[in-house]
């Protein structure tokens, strides 16, 4: 099974619904947002670099990883390295 556009849209919709259901609970909301990172990572990888949607996803992604204290993008890449390469 591949992560095609339909499945991506379904995952995105479910995670957005979960964010709404988290309501005013900041800990729960953060956990849901962190669960959303793999979908955002895939969007960043698949959207063309000149697509305005990609820039928005990347901005939200980088803000969240900073908030969550995530310092690595995979095993070998720092978030600083990822940030620099994703901005190209």
Residue pairs with C-beta under 8 A, 6 or more apart in sequence:
1 7
3 11
3 42
8 39
8 42
8 43
11 39
12 36
12 39
15 32
15 35
15 36
15 39
18 32
18 35
19 29
19 32
19 33
19 36
22 28
22 29
22 31
22 32
23 29
30 67
30 68
33 64
33 68
34 64
34 68
36 64
37 61
37 64
37 65
37 70
40 57
40 60
40 61
41 61
43 53
43 54
43 57
44 54
44 57
44 58
44 61
44 86
47 53
47 54
47 57
48 54
49 88
58 86
58 87
62 79
62 83
65 79
66 79
70 79
71 78
71 79
72 78
72 79
73 79
73 81
73 82
